[in-house]
Amino acid sequence: MAATKPPLGRLVLLSKLEETLLIDQQRFDLPANRYPGVVHPQGHRYLKQFRLDPFPVFTYEVEGIEIEKPFS
């Protein structure tokens, strides 16, 4: 939280959201974070396509379900 104009001008800053897909009580984590010696979780396994249109669009396929995540 940043107090830009105290005491009332406060902002909450968010740098990242990490999505989890639930299918029939089973979790599928879509993000992929690179740490020294490991990638966790391994959402890149579900990444089917990436394109710029003109902003990034990620297409995932999980259990036969295709999900498109656009950024704008």
N, CA, C and O atoms as a Tinker XYZ file with bonds, in Angstrom:
   288  protein
     1  N      0.849000   -1.159000    0.000000    73     2
     2  CA     0.000000    0.000000    0.000000    64     1     3
     3  C      0.900000    1.228000    0.000000    63     2     4     5
     4  O      1.886000    1.297000    0.733000    81     3
     5  N      0.541000    2.184000   -0.828000    73     3     6
     6  CA     1.306000    3.427000   -0.918000    64     5     7
     7  C      0.410000    4.598000   -0.539000    63     6     8     9
     8  O     -0.698000    4.737000   -1.057000    81     7
     9  N      0.896000    5.430000    0.362000    73     7    10
    10  CA     0.158000    6.621000    0.762000    64     9    11
    11  C      0.625000    7.778000   -0.124000    63    10    12    13
    12  O      1.593000    8.462000    0.208000    81    11
    13  N     -0.058000    7.995000   -1.241000    73    11    14
    14  CA     0.364000    9.028000   -2.183000    64    13    15
    15  C      0.012000   10.425000   -1.693000    63    14    16    17
    16  O      0.759000   11.375000   -1.923000    81    15
    17  N     -1.133000   10.549000   -1.015000    73    15    18
    18  CA    -1.566000   11.832000   -0.447000    64    17    19
    19  C     -2.176000   11.567000    0.926000    63    18    20    21
    20  O     -3.399000   11.552000    1.067000    81    19
    21  N     -1.330000   11.355000    1.944000    73    19    22
    22  CA    -1.834000   11.020000    3.277000    64    21    23
    23  C     -2.793000   12.090000    3.794000    63    22    24    25
    24  O     -2.623000   13.261000    3.454000    81    23
    25  N     -3.771000   11.744000    4.582000    73    23    26
    26  CA    -4.029000   10.400000    5.093000    64    25    27
    27  C     -4.994000    9.594000    4.230000    63    26    28    29
    28  O     -5.172000    8.402000    4.481000    81    27
    29  N     -5.627000   10.203000    3.217000    73    27    30
    30  CA    -6.665000    9.473000    2.471000    64    29    31
    31  C     -6.215000    8.927000    1.122000    63    30    32    33
    32  O     -6.816000    7.968000    0.637000    81    31
    33  N     -5.210000    9.478000    0.508000    73    31    34
    34  CA    -4.809000    9.083000   -0.840000    64    33    35
    35  C     -3.938000    7.839000   -0.836000    63    34    36    37
    36  O     -2.736000    7.918000   -1.086000    81    35
    37  N     -4.533000    6.708000   -0.556000    73    35    38
    38  CA    -3.774000    5.454000   -0.485000    64    37    39
    39  C     -4.103000    4.573000   -1.693000    63    38    40    41
    40  O     -5.255000    4.483000   -2.118000    81    39
    41  N     -3.070000    3.929000   -2.233000    73    39    42
    42  CA    -3.232000    3.038000   -3.377000    64    41    43
    43  C     -2.698000    1.660000   -3.033000    63    42    44    45
    44  O     -1.679000    1.533000   -2.354000    81    43
    45  N     -3.383000    0.637000   -3.499000    73    43    46
    46  CA    -2.890000   -0.732000   -3.381000    64    45    47
    47  C     -2.281000   -1.097000   -4.730000    63    46    48    49
    48  O     -2.947000   -1.015000   -5.762000    81    47
    49  N     -1.025000   -1.495000   -4.717000    73    47    50
    50  CA    -0.319000   -1.833000   -5.946000    64    49    51
    51  C     -0.276000   -3.346000   -6.113000    63    50    52    53
    52  O      0.037000   -4.073000   -5.170000    81    51
    53  N     -0.587000   -3.806000   -7.296000    73    51    54
    54  CA    -0.609000   -5.226000   -7.587000    64    53    55
    55  C      0.328000   -5.492000   -8.753000    63    54    56    57
    56  O      0.189000   -4.879000   -9.812000    81    55
    57  N      1.274000   -6.395000   -8.571000    73    55    58
    58  CA     2.234000   -6.648000   -9.638000    64    57    59
    59  C      1.911000   -7.899000  -10.442000    63    58    60    61
    60  O      2.362000   -8.031000  -11.580000    81    59
    61  N      1.126000   -8.834000   -9.864000    73    59    62
    62  CA     0.889000  -10.088000  -10.570000    64    61    63
    63  C     -0.316000  -10.825000   -9.992000    63    62    64    65
    64  O     -0.568000  -10.780000   -8.788000    81    63
    65  N     -1.047000  -11.497000  -10.860000    73    63    66
    66  CA    -2.105000  -12.429000  -10.468000    64    65    67
    67  C     -1.723000  -13.801000  -10.991000    63    66    68    69
    68  O     -1.193000  -13.921000  -12.096000    81    67
    69  N     -1.983000  -14.818000  -10.219000    73    67    70
    70  CA    -1.685000  -16.179000  -10.654000    64    69    71
    71  C     -2.979000  -16.987000  -10.664000    63    70    72    73
    72  O     -3.623000  -17.165000   -9.631000    81    71
    73  N     -3.344000  -17.466000  -11.837000    73    71    74
    74  CA    -4.614000  -18.163000  -12.020000    64    73    75
    75  C     -4.479000  -19.656000  -11.753000    63    74    76    77
    76  O     -3.463000  -20.277000  -12.064000    81    75
    77  N     -5.534000  -20.210000  -11.168000    73    75    78
    78  CA    -5.658000  -21.650000  -10.972000    64    77    79
    79  C     -7.006000  -22.072000  -11.531000    63    78    80    81
    80  O     -8.039000  -21.489000  -11.201000    81    79
    81  N     -6.986000  -23.080000  -12.373000    73    79    82
    82  CA    -8.200000  -23.616000  -12.964000    64    81    83
    83  C     -8.612000  -24.855000  -12.187000    63    82    84    85
    84  O     -7.783000  -25.728000  -11.929000    81    83
    85  N     -9.888000  -24.941000  -11.811000    73    83    86
    86  CA   -10.408000  -26.115000  -11.103000    64    85    87
    87  C    -11.350000  -26.874000  -12.028000    63    86    88    89
    88  O    -12.341000  -26.325000  -12.510000    81    87
    89  N    -11.029000  -28.137000  -12.269000    73    87    90
    90  CA   -11.878000  -28.996000  -13.093000    64    89    91
    91  C    -12.110000  -30.277000  -12.307000    63    90    92    93
    92  O    -11.165000  -31.010000  -12.014000    81    91
    93  N    -13.364000  -30.546000  -11.967000    73    91    94
    94  CA   -13.719000  -31.754000  -11.216000    64    93    95
    95  C    -12.831000  -31.940000   -9.981000    63    94    96    97
    96  O    -12.264000  -33.012000   -9.769000    81    95
    97  N    -12.719000  -30.889000   -9.174000    73    95    98
    98  CA   -11.954000  -30.921000   -7.925000    64    97    99
    99  C    -10.444000  -31.058000   -8.128000    63    98   100   101
   100  O     -9.719000  -31.272000   -7.157000    81    99
   101  N     -9.958000  -30.942000   -9.354000    73    99   102
   102  CA    -8.530000  -31.050000   -9.633000    64   101   103
   103  C     -7.979000  -29.669000   -9.990000    63   102   104   105
   104  O     -8.570000  -28.945000  -10.791000    81   103
   105  N     -6.837000  -29.312000   -9.387000    73   103   106
   106  CA    -6.195000  -28.008000   -9.601000    64   105   107
   107  C     -5.225000  -28.054000  -10.776000    63   106   108   109
   108  O     -4.461000  -29.004000  -10.945000    81   107
   109  N     -5.283000  -26.995000  -11.582000    73   107   110
   110  CA    -4.334000  -26.802000  -12.659000    64   109   111
   111  C     -3.815000  -25.374000  -12.540000    63   110   112   113
   112  O     -4.528000  -24.423000  -12.860000    81   111
   113  N     -2.570000  -25.222000  -12.078000    73   111   114
   114  CA    -1.969000  -23.908000  -11.920000    64   113   115
   115  C     -1.413000  -23.448000  -13.259000    63   114   116   117
   116  O     -0.609000  -24.151000  -13.872000    81   115
   117  N     -1.835000  -22.268000  -13.721000    73   115   118
   118  CA    -1.447000  -21.783000  -15.039000    64   117   119
   119  C     -0.163000  -20.947000  -15.065000    63   118   120   121
   120  O      0.452000  -20.844000  -16.127000    81   119
   121  N      0.269000  -20.350000  -13.961000    73   119   122
   122  CA     1.506000  -19.568000  -14.045000    64   121   123
   123  C      2.753000  -20.435000  -14.120000    63   122   124   125
   124  O      2.715000  -21.641000  -13.872000    81   123
   125  N      3.848000  -19.792000  -14.465000    73   123   126
   126  CA     5.166000  -20.443000  -14.482000    64   125   127
   127  C      6.174000  -19.421000  -13.968000    63   126   128   129
   128  O      6.425000  -18.405000  -14.617000    81   127
   129  N      6.744000  -19.692000  -12.811000    73   127   130
   130  CA     7.738000  -18.804000  -12.211000    64   129   131
   131  C      9.088000  -19.494000  -12.219000    63   130   132   133
   132  O      9.204000  -20.660000  -11.840000    81   131
   133  N     10.100000  -18.773000  -12.650000    73   131   134
   134  CA    11.446000  -19.348000  -12.721000    64   133   135
   135  C     12.230000  -18.956000  -11.475000    63   134   136   137
   136  O     12.455000  -17.776000  -11.206000    81   135
   137  N     12.637000  -19.965000  -10.730000    73   135   138
   138  CA    13.479000  -19.793000   -9.555000    64   137   139
   139  C     14.801000  -20.513000   -9.831000    63   138   140   141
   140  O     14.876000  -21.326000  -10.752000    81   139
   141  N     15.841000  -20.228000   -9.049000    73   139   142
   142  CA    17.115000  -20.927000   -9.283000    64   141   143
   143  C     16.941000  -22.445000   -9.264000    63   142   144   145
   144  O     16.607000  -23.025000   -8.231000    81   143
   145  N     17.169000  -23.081000  -10.406000    73   143   146
   146  CA    17.122000  -24.533000  -10.506000    64   145   147
   147  C     15.750000  -25.155000  -10.665000    63   146   148   149
   148  O     15.643000  -26.379000  -10.750000    81   147
   149  N     14.681000  -24.343000  -10.709000    73   147   150
   150  CA    13.337000  -24.928000  -10.806000    64   149   151
   151  C     12.343000  -23.925000  -11.407000    63   150   152   153
   152  O     12.503000  -22.714000  -11.257000    81   151
   153  N     11.316000  -24.449000  -12.089000    73   151   154
   154  CA    10.173000  -23.655000  -12.543000    64   153   155
   155  C      8.970000  -24.158000  -11.764000    63   154   156   157
   156  O      8.648000  -25.345000  -11.810000    81   155
   157  N      8.295000  -23.247000  -11.039000    73   155   158
   158  CA     7.149000  -23.644000  -10.219000    64   157   159
   159  C      6.133000  -22.516000  -10.177000    63   158   160   161
   160  O      6.526000  -21.362000  -10.009000    81   159
   161  N      4.843000  -22.800000  -10.323000    73   159   162
   162  CA     4.311000  -24.040000  -10.858000    64   161   163
   163  C      4.647000  -24.173000  -12.344000    63   162   164   165
   164  O      5.263000  -23.280000  -12.925000    81   163
   165  N      4.253000  -25.254000  -12.937000    73   163   166
   166  CA     4.650000  -25.533000  -14.323000    64   165   167
   167  C      3.495000  -25.327000  -15.305000    63   166   168   169
   168  O      3.138000  -26.220000  -16.073000    81   167
   169  N      2.934000  -24.142000  -15.255000    73   167   170
   170  CA     1.821000  -23.807000  -16.140000    64   169   171
   171  C      2.182000  -23.817000  -17.611000    63   170   172   173
   172  O      1.305000  -23.914000  -18.468000    81   171
   173  N      3.470000  -23.717000  -17.908000    73   171   174
   174  CA     3.899000  -23.744000  -19.314000    64   173   175
   175  C      3.541000  -25.075000  -19.985000    63   174   176   177
   176  O      3.495000  -25.154000  -21.213000    81   175
   177  N      3.290000  -26.112000  -19.195000    73   175   178
   178  CA     2.895000  -27.409000  -19.767000    64   177   179
   179  C      1.538000  -27.315000  -20.460000    63   178   180   181
   180  O      1.243000  -28.100000  -21.361000    81   179
   181  N      0.714000  -26.359000  -20.041000    73   179   182
   182  CA    -0.625000  -26.210000  -20.604000    64   181   183
   183  C     -0.691000  -25.128000  -21.681000    63   182   184   185
   184  O     -1.721000  -24.969000  -22.336000    81   183
   185  N      0.400000  -24.383000  -21.868000    73   183   186
   186  CA     0.412000  -23.302000  -22.846000    64   185   187
   187  C      0.424000  -23.880000  -24.259000    63   186   188   189
   188  O      1.351000  -24.588000  -24.652000    81   187
   189  N     -0.622000  -23.562000  -25.006000    73   187   190
   190  CA    -0.771000  -24.083000  -26.363000    64   189   191
   191  C     -0.271000  -23.075000  -27.398000    63   190   192   193
   192  O      0.302000  -23.455000  -28.419000    81   191
   193  N     -0.495000  -21.781000  -27.122000    73   191   194
   194  CA    -0.132000  -20.758000  -28.097000    64   193   195
   195  C      0.085000  -19.424000  -27.386000    63   194   196   197
   196  O     -0.540000  -19.137000  -26.365000    81   195
   197  N      0.981000  -18.618000  -27.946000    73   195   198
   198  CA     1.191000  -17.240000  -27.518000    64   197   199
   199  C      1.241000  -16.381000  -28.766000    63   198   200   201
   200  O      1.865000  -16.745000  -29.762000    81   199
   201  N      0.573000  -15.232000  -28.702000    73   199   202
   202  CA     0.630000  -14.313000  -29.841000    64   201   203
   203  C      0.486000  -12.873000  -29.356000    63   202   204   205
   204  O     -0.031000  -12.609000  -28.271000    81   203
   205  N      0.958000  -11.950000  -30.193000    73   203   206
   206  CA     0.775000  -10.526000  -29.946000    64   205   207
   207  C     -0.305000  -10.043000  -30.891000    63   206   208   209
   208  O     -0.182000  -10.203000  -32.105000    81   207
   209  N     -1.384000   -9.442000  -30.343000    73   207   210
   210  CA    -2.551000   -9.133000  -31.176000    64   209   211
   211  C     -3.236000   -7.823000  -30.789000    63   210   212   213
   212  O     -4.438000   -7.947000  -30.556000    81   211
   213  N     -2.751000   -6.655000  -30.678000    73   211   214
   214  CA    -1.354000   -6.255000  -30.595000    64   213   215
   215  C     -0.773000   -6.482000  -29.195000    63   214   216   217
   216  O      0.434000   -6.337000  -28.998000    81   215
   217  N     -1.618000   -6.834000  -28.227000    73   215   218
   218  CA    -1.143000   -7.117000  -26.873000    64   217   219
   219  C     -1.011000   -8.626000  -26.688000    63   218   220   221
   220  O     -1.571000   -9.381000  -27.482000    81   219
   221  N     -0.294000   -9.089000  -25.673000    73   219   222
   222  CA    -0.108000  -10.535000  -25.475000    64   221   223
   223  C     -1.426000  -11.284000  -25.254000    63   222   224   225
   224  O     -2.307000  -10.824000  -24.527000    81   223
   225  N     -1.535000  -12.431000  -25.889000    73   223   226
   226  CA    -2.671000  -13.342000  -25.712000    64   225   227
   227  C     -2.092000  -14.735000  -25.477000    63   226   228   229
   228  O     -1.341000  -15.249000  -26.306000    81   227
   229  N     -2.444000  -15.340000  -24.347000    73   227   230
   230  CA    -1.999000  -16.681000  -24.001000    64   229   231
   231  C     -3.171000  -17.635000  -24.192000    63   230   232   233
   232  O     -4.278000  -17.348000  -23.737000    81   231
   233  N     -2.947000  -18.768000  -24.859000    73   231   234
   234  CA    -3.978000  -19.790000  -25.021000    64   233   235
   235  C     -3.496000  -21.052000  -24.325000    63   234   236   237
   236  O     -2.424000  -21.577000  -24.624000    81   235
   237  N     -4.313000  -21.529000  -23.386000    73   235   238
   238  CA    -3.998000  -22.735000  -22.622000    64   237   239
   239  C     -4.965000  -23.842000  -23.013000    63   238   240   241
   240  O     -6.099000  -23.573000  -23.410000    81   239
   241  N     -4.513000  -25.091000  -22.901000    73   239   242
   242  CA    -5.395000  -26.243000  -23.091000    64   241   243
   243  C     -5.200000  -27.184000  -21.911000    63   242   244   245
   244  O     -4.104000  -27.688000  -21.664000    81   243
   245  N     -6.306000  -27.408000  -21.183000    73   243   246
   246  CA    -6.283000  -28.253000  -19.994000    64   245   247
   247  C     -7.451000  -29.227000  -20.068000    63   246   248   249
   248  O     -8.606000  -28.810000  -20.163000    81   247
   249  N     -7.154000  -30.521000  -20.024000    73   247   250
   250  CA    -8.215000  -31.543000  -20.017000    64   249   251
   251  C     -9.195000  -31.346000  -21.178000    63   250   252   253
   252  O    -10.400000  -31.530000  -21.006000    81   251
   253  N     -8.691000  -30.977000  -22.348000    73   251   254
   254  CA    -9.539000  -30.787000  -23.521000    64   253   255
   255  C    -10.277000  -29.457000  -23.541000    63   254   256   257
   256  O    -11.052000  -29.203000  -24.463000    81   255
   257  N    -10.056000  -28.603000  -22.547000    73   255   258
   258  CA   -10.696000  -27.284000  -22.490000    64   257   259
   259  C     -9.660000  -26.251000  -22.904000    63   258   260   261
   260  O     -8.535000  -26.257000  -22.405000    81   259
   261  N    -10.041000  -25.367000  -23.816000    73   259   262
   262  CA    -9.136000  -24.316000  -24.279000    64   261   263
   263  C     -9.558000  -22.984000  -23.659000    63   262   264   265
   264  O    -10.730000  -22.609000  -23.705000    81   263
   265  N     -8.600000  -22.286000  -23.087000    73   263   266
   266  CA    -8.850000  -21.001000  -22.427000    64   265   267
   267  C     -7.896000  -19.973000  -23.021000    63   266   268   269
   268  O     -6.700000  -20.227000  -23.171000    81   267
   269  N     -8.449000  -18.800000  -23.357000    73   267   270
   270  CA    -7.638000  -17.723000  -23.894000    64   269   271
   271  C     -7.582000  -16.592000  -22.872000    63   270   272   273
   272  O     -8.609000  -16.138000  -22.368000    81   271
   273  N     -6.360000  -16.148000  -22.577000    73   271   274
   274  CA    -6.164000  -15.079000  -21.594000    64   273   275
   275  C     -5.501000  -13.897000  -22.299000    63   274   276   277
   276  O     -4.297000  -13.913000  -22.555000    81   275
   277  N     -6.302000  -12.867000  -22.611000    73   275   278
   278  CA    -5.733000  -11.664000  -23.255000    64   277   279
   279  C     -5.277000  -10.658000  -22.199000    63   278   280   281
   280  O     -5.832000  -10.598000  -21.102000    81   279
   281  N     -4.271000   -9.879000  -22.542000    73   279   282
   282  CA    -3.841000   -8.750000  -21.727000    64   281   283
   283  C     -4.070000   -7.498000  -22.537000    63   282   284   285
   284  O     -3.752000   -7.451000  -23.726000    81   283
   285  N     -4.617000   -6.490000  -21.901000    73   283   286
   286  CA    -4.810000   -5.219000  -22.612000    64   285   287
   287  C     -4.542000   -4.057000  -21.710000    63   286   288
   288  O     -4.654000   -2.907000  -22.136000    81   287
